[in-house]
Amino acid sequence: MNTEPINLTKALASFDEVYSPRIVARMNDYDVRIAHTEGEHVWHVHQDTDEFFLVLDGRFDIALRDAGGRETTVTLNQGDVYVVPKGTEHKPSSPGGSILMFEPSGTLTTGDHHEGELPDHVDSTTGHEM
């Protein structure tokens, strides 16, 4: 990893793909990732890890599904933080924006399993190096 400071605005300007996170830093066994968001992601779950989101720009919605199948949606705006608890099915969506995430290194963006086919705009990855 780079030992120089990373400017998030410049890092976000260096790529256009949505739901295709870039790793901007590593801390212990965690990746700090940034991503552009637009459209719908897929329903997925991370069985063994929480997922931290910070909205850098725009709006970011997270639909959540409980064990009984009941769905609720959390709406996040610029500056908002939210943690999806491990084992919680969720489906992000956004009219457009950018986010920062903390996840254990090697965590797939589509979780341990996901629902349905992956849309072309969703990159199932453990993150791309900057």
C-alpha positions as protocol buffer text, in pm:
chain_id: "A"
residue {
  index: 1
  type: MET
  ca { x: 0 y: 0 z: 0 }
}
residue {
  index: 2
  type: ASN
  ca { x: 97 y: 360 z: -51 }
}
residue {
  index: 3
  type: THR
  ca { x: 263 y: 531 z: 245 }
}
residue {
  index: 4
  type: GLU
  ca { x: 156 y: 873 z: 119 }
}
residue {
  index: 5
  type: PRO
  ca { x: -174 y: 1039 z: 214 }
}
residue {
  index: 6
  type: ILE
  ca { x: -467 y: 958 z: -15 }
}
residue {
  index: 7
  type: ASN
  ca { x: -705 y: 1235 z: -116 }
}
residue {
  index: 8
  type: LEU
  ca { x: -1049 y: 1075 z: -143 }
}
residue {
  index: 9
  type: THR
  ca { x: -1179 y: 1334 z: -391 }
}
residue {
  index: 10
  type: LYS
  ca { x: -889 y: 1264 z: -627 }
}
residue {
  index: 11
  type: ALA
  ca { x: -916 y: 889 z: -573 }
}
residue {
  index: 12
  type: LEU
  ca { x: -1287 y: 892 z: -661 }
}
residue {
  index: 13
  type: ALA
  ca { x: -1214 y: 1102 z: -971 }
}
residue {
  index: 14
  type: SER
  ca { x: -968 y: 836 z: -1093 }
}
residue {
  index: 15
  type: PHE
  ca { x: -1240 y: 583 z: -1184 }
}
residue {
  index: 16
  type: ASP
  ca { x: -1604 y: 584 z: -1303 }
}
residue {
  index: 17
  type: GLU
  ca { x: -1736 y: 232 z: -1243 }
}
residue {
  index: 18
  type: VAL
  ca { x: -2016 y: 196 z: -987 }
}
residue {
  index: 19
  type: TYR
  ca { x: -2019 y: -73 z: -717 }
}
residue {
  index: 20
  type: SER
  ca { x: -1655 y: -148 z: -799 }
}
residue {
  index: 21
  type: PRO
  ca { x: -1467 y: -45 z: -484 }
}
residue {
  index: 22
  type: ARG
  ca { x: -1107 y: 71 z: -469 }
}
residue {
  index: 23
  type: ILE
  ca { x: -889 y: 0 z: -167 }
}
residue {
  index: 24
  type: VAL
  ca { x: -747 y: 329 z: -43 }
}
residue {
  index: 25
  type: ALA
  ca { x: -589 y: 201 z: 280 }
}
residue {
  index: 26
  type: ARG
  ca { x: -540 y: -104 z: 498 }
}
residue {
  index: 27
  type: MET
  ca { x: -563 y: -105 z: 876 }
}
residue {
  index: 28
  type: ASN
  ca { x: -482 y: -425 z: 1064 }
}
residue {
  index: 29
  type: ASP
  ca { x: -683 y: -689 z: 875 }
}
residue {
  index: 30
  type: TYR
  ca { x: -932 y: -438 z: 729 }
}
residue {
  index: 31
  type: ASP
  ca { x: -960 y: -265 z: 392 }
}
residue {
  index: 32
  type: VAL
  ca { x: -1080 y: 92 z: 364 }
}
residue {
  index: 33
  type: ARG
  ca { x: -1267 y: 105 z: 34 }
}
residue {
  index: 34
  type: ILE
  ca { x: -1436 y: 376 z: -167 }
}
residue {
  index: 35
  type: ALA
  ca { x: -1696 y: 328 z: -439 }
}
residue {
  index: 36
  type: HIS
  ca { x: -1930 y: 516 z: -666 }
}
residue {
  index: 37
  type: THR
  ca { x: -2293 y: 414 z: -626 }
}
residue {
  index: 38
  type: GLU
  ca { x: -2583 y: 431 z: -868 }
}
residue {
  index: 39
  type: GLY
  ca { x: -2870 y: 192 z: -929 }
}
residue {
  index: 40
  type: GLU
  ca { x: -2940 y: -126 z: -738 }
}
residue {
  index: 41
  type: HIS
  ca { x: -2691 y: -372 z: -595 }
}
residue {
  index: 42
  type: VAL
  ca { x: -2809 y: -728 z: -511 }
}
residue {
  index: 43
  type: TRP
  ca { x: -2952 y: -883 z: -197 }
}
residue {
  index: 44
  type: HIS
  ca { x: -2657 y: -1037 z: -13 }
}
residue {
  index: 45
  type: VAL
  ca { x: -2531 y: -1128 z: 333 }
}
residue {
  index: 46
  type: HIS
  ca { x: -2198 y: -1131 z: 516 }
}
residue {
  index: 47
  type: GLN
  ca { x: -2238 y: -1410 z: 772 }
}
residue {
  index: 48
  type: ASP
  ca { x: -1926 y: -1335 z: 977 }
}
residue {
  index: 49
  type: THR
  ca { x: -1869 y: -961 z: 957 }
}
residue {
  index: 50
  type: ASP
  ca { x: -2044 y: -630 z: 1006 }
}
residue {
  index: 51
  type: GLU
  ca { x: -2027 y: -382 z: 717 }
}
residue {
  index: 52
  type: PHE
  ca { x: -1954 y: -13 z: 780 }
}
residue {
  index: 53
  type: PHE
  ca { x: -2076 y: 257 z: 539 }
}
residue {
  index: 54
  type: LEU
  ca { x: -2000 y: 630 z: 534 }
}
residue {
  index: 55
  type: VAL
  ca { x: -2173 y: 835 z: 264 }
}
residue {
  index: 56
  type: LEU
  ca { x: -1924 y: 1075 z: 110 }
}
residue {
  index: 57
  type: ASP
  ca { x: -2162 y: 1223 z: -145 }
}
residue {
  index: 58
  type: GLY
  ca { x: -2522 y: 1182 z: -256 }
}
residue {
  index: 59
  type: ARG
  ca { x: -2773 y: 940 z: -110 }
}
residue {
  index: 60
  type: PHE
  ca { x: -2735 y: 571 z: -29 }
}
residue {
  index: 61
  type: ASP
  ca { x: -3025 y: 346 z: 67 }
}
residue {
  index: 62
  type: ILE
  ca { x: -2986 y: 8 z: 234 }
}
residue {
  index: 63
  type: ALA
  ca { x: -3282 y: -230 z: 229 }
}
residue {
  index: 64
  type: LEU
  ca { x: -3263 y: -475 z: 518 }
}
residue {
  index: 65
  type: ARG
  ca { x: -3440 y: -809 z: 549 }
}
residue {
  index: 66
  type: ASP
  ca { x: -3490 y: -967 z: 892 }
}
residue {
  index: 67
  type: ALA
  ca { x: -3509 y: -1340 z: 965 }
}
residue {
  index: 68
  type: GLY
  ca { x: -3887 y: -1330 z: 917 }
}
residue {
  index: 69
  type: GLY
  ca { x: -3855 y: -1177 z: 569 }
}
residue {
  index: 70
  type: ARG
  ca { x: -3976 y: -828 z: 674 }
}
residue {
  index: 71
  type: GLU
  ca { x: -3802 y: -552 z: 480 }
}
residue {
  index: 72
  type: THR
  ca { x: -3712 y: -203 z: 598 }
}
residue {
  index: 73
  type: THR
  ca { x: -3495 y: 63 z: 435 }
}
residue {
  index: 74
  type: VAL
  ca { x: -3237 y: 291 z: 591 }
}
residue {
  index: 75
  type: THR
  ca { x: -3171 y: 612 z: 395 }
}
residue {
  index: 76
  type: LEU
  ca { x: -2828 y: 768 z: 433 }
}
residue {
  index: 77
  type: ASN
  ca { x: -2722 y: 1112 z: 313 }
}
residue {
  index: 78
  type: GLN
  ca { x: -2384 y: 1280 z: 288 }
}
residue {
  index: 79
  type: GLY
  ca { x: -2197 y: 1243 z: 617 }
}
residue {
  index: 80
  type: ASP
  ca { x: -2420 y: 963 z: 751 }
}
residue {
  index: 81
  type: VAL
  ca { x: -2272 y: 643 z: 891 }
}
residue {
  index: 82
  type: TYR
  ca { x: -2443 y: 306 z: 923 }
}
residue {
  index: 83
  type: VAL
  ca { x: -2333 y: -46 z: 1015 }
}
residue {
  index: 84
  type: VAL
  ca { x: -2513 y: -349 z: 870 }
}
residue {
  index: 85
  type: PRO
  ca { x: -2483 y: -620 z: 1136 }
}
residue {
  index: 86
  type: LYS
  ca { x: -2329 y: -952 z: 1034 }
}
residue {
  index: 87
  type: GLY
  ca { x: -2581 y: -1207 z: 916 }
}
residue {
  index: 88
  type: THR
  ca { x: -2826 y: -938 z: 797 }
}
residue {
  index: 89
  type: GLU
  ca { x: -2947 y: -964 z: 438 }
}
residue {
  index: 90
  type: HIS
  ca { x: -2921 y: -626 z: 269 }
}
residue {
  index: 91
  type: LYS
  ca { x: -2952 y: -462 z: -71 }
}
residue {
  index: 92
  type: PRO
  ca { x: -2789 y: -125 z: -133 }
}
residue {
  index: 93
  type: SER
  ca { x: -2924 y: 117 z: -392 }
}
residue {
  index: 94
  type: SER
  ca { x: -2856 y: 478 z: -481 }
}
residue {
  index: 95
  type: PRO
  ca { x: -2971 y: 753 z: -717 }
}
residue {
  index: 96
  type: GLY
  ca { x: -2600 y: 843 z: -730 }
}
residue {
  index: 97
  type: GLY
  ca { x: -2319 y: 914 z: -490 }
}
residue {
  index: 98
  type: SER
  ca { x: -2008 y: 774 z: -329 }
}
residue {
  index: 99
  type: ILE
  ca { x: -1934 y: 578 z: -14 }
}
residue {
  index: 100
  type: LEU
  ca { x: -1648 y: 468 z: 208 }
}
residue {
  index: 101
  type: MET
  ca { x: -1655 y: 119 z: 363 }
}
residue {
  index: 102
  type: PHE
  ca { x: -1456 y: -70 z: 625 }
}
residue {
  index: 103
  type: GLU
  ca { x: -1449 y: -446 z: 567 }
}
residue {
  index: 104
  type: PRO
  ca { x: -1214 y: -730 z: 657 }
}
residue {
  index: 105
  type: SER
  ca { x: -960 y: -782 z: 379 }
}
residue {
  index: 106
  type: GLY
  ca { x: -1085 y: -1040 z: 132 }
}
residue {
  index: 107
  type: THR
  ca { x: -1456 y: -971 z: 188 }
}
residue {
  index: 108
  type: LEU
  ca { x: -1656 y: -1004 z: -135 }
}
residue {
  index: 109
  type: THR
  ca { x: -1881 y: -712 z: -226 }
}
residue {
  index: 110
  type: THR
  ca { x: -2158 y: -961 z: -297 }
}
residue {
  index: 111
  type: GLY
  ca { x: -2122 y: -1134 z: 40 }
}
residue {
  index: 112
  type: ASP
  ca { x: -2106 y: -1501 z: 125 }
}
residue {
  index: 113
  type: HIS
  ca { x: -2404 y: -1554 z: -102 }
}
residue {
  index: 114
  type: HIS
  ca { x: -2632 y: -1329 z: -304 }
}
residue {
  index: 115
  type: GLU
  ca { x: -2976 y: -1347 z: -454 }
}
residue {
  index: 116
  type: GLY
  ca { x: -3024 y: -1369 z: -830 }
}
residue {
  index: 117
  type: GLU
  ca { x: -2800 y: -1286 z: -1121 }
}
residue {
  index: 118
  type: LEU
  ca { x: -2545 y: -1009 z: -1090 }
}
residue {
  index: 119
  type: PRO
  ca { x: -2629 y: -701 z: -1297 }
}
residue {
  index: 120
  type: ASP
  ca { x: -2351 y: -583 z: -1530 }
}
residue {
  index: 121
  type: HIS
  ca { x: -2289 y: -276 z: -1312 }
}
residue {
  index: 122
  type: VAL
  ca { x: -2217 y: -479 z: -994 }
}
residue {
  index: 123
  type: ASP
  ca { x: -1858 y: -596 z: -959 }
}
residue {
  index: 124
  type: SER
  ca { x: -1824 y: -903 z: -735 }
}
residue {
  index: 125
  type: THR
  ca { x: -1477 y: -830 z: -599 }
}
residue {
  index: 126
  type: THR
  ca { x: -1267 y: -809 z: -286 }
}
residue {
  index: 127
  type: GLY
  ca { x: -1170 y: -458 z: -397 }
}
residue {
  index: 128
  type: HIS
  ca { x: -928 y: -319 z: -651 }
}
residue {
  index: 129
  type: GLU
  ca { x: -596 y: -159 z: -559 }
}
residue {
  index: 130
  type: MET
  ca { x: -571 y: 215 z: -627 }
}
